């Protein structure tokens, strides 16, 4: 009985572990794919095109108008601040050169989130 | 009596306050179009920003922005990429129209050394006349079809006319005519107004960011930018007129370009040329 129970519970625990593991790795894969998507958008001339104005690790021939995109997580601990800057930086700084990616629909909300995921890895 | 004097005092105080307010508000000064002050402030902005660049060197665009590029420019000038266009322009300029007349008949001094006077304000029409426009009008007046404003023929003609005017200081006049001032002001407004999906004005790149790079390209200062027109651009692998530059700038910021020589483009060229007065004509130019 004890044995039977323990086998059963061990099986259950194993199954649970498998399920959790699958979730975690799926979550990690999703996060990774968002980061990759964000990087692609950041370098894409037709989309985010961040590289045109900012130095970004891994990007060739960056522009110099904006600040280097580095240590983003320590500079902007709050994710929503980054989203706001990408959405429409003119609200914070009317003279900014930065295009209002959200307001002018250059990027979708999902794309902005992917770029933010990428920025947070820098 | 007491009440009356109180009212009198109060109204006197109020009008004094209004007077003070009126004199502190800059509305009068701001509303007044003052091209002379504009041009002075415009030049000062650039010379303050780039203290090492000589005023007359701003006409070399990105090549004026650092020493390495300046050297590149000097090397480029040994075998200028606009040479073919210049040759073509010279030949076109001297070849008579079917009616026997030539371009020289349409312009002061036979069209030689007059680039610095364009655009000018035409009092009869009440509008700005650019060199490109004047060239096509000359053609049409002589029974020839006008050229495309953005293609090689127009670039060649303006290249030749600029070349014969090299070194002459830009000399744009704003006559004492409210319509001329209005055209200037409209051009200035266009220059500083943000537009397009990217939300850029001309000034965003060429006043706020000259000398900075967008990817590998160096942004040119607005001061003297028209003095170098037309330009050979390596990126275009060919020549470009002022019209081509304006329309492609508008496309690049994901705006809808106006038609070449639209009133607004004529006005912005008028503004931009006026504030570059005194700087030498350097066209045709070469750009990366």
Interface residues (C-beta under 8 A of the other chain):
Chain A: X51 X52 X53 X61 X62 X63 X64 X65 X90 X95 X97 X99 X100 X104 X105 X106
Chain B: X197 X198 X199 X200 X204 X205 X208 X209 X212 X213 X214 X215 X216
